[in-house]
Amino acid sequence: MLKHIVMWKLKDEAEGATKAENAKKMQQMLEALPAKVPGVLTLEVGLNVVEGPTASDVCLYSEFPSLEAMLAYQEHPEHQKCVAFIKGVVAERRAVDYHC
């Protein structure tokens, strides 16, 4: 199994919306993916509730049966729609992928 974790810090304003509005839209878009993209075992999106200089705004936790399944997910057209939106609202991104 492969775990995929991504954390984003968002721009204060982007795409005509506030950071909070964009975080919520990201959450909705990402949480819709398991129904549209095969191979996603688990997918959770959390929105930060404690502000601070090292805090991220949005966190994605997901699990896949294999590295190949995660790579297929990343290339899937529905995921790419999310990527296009996220790139426009994100100031910083960090990710880690690991086998367990």
Summary of the structure (lengths in Angstrom):
residues: 100
radius of gyration: 13.3
end to end distance: 5.7
largest distance: 39.9
contacts: 276
relative contact order: 0.32
helix: 38%
strand: 36%
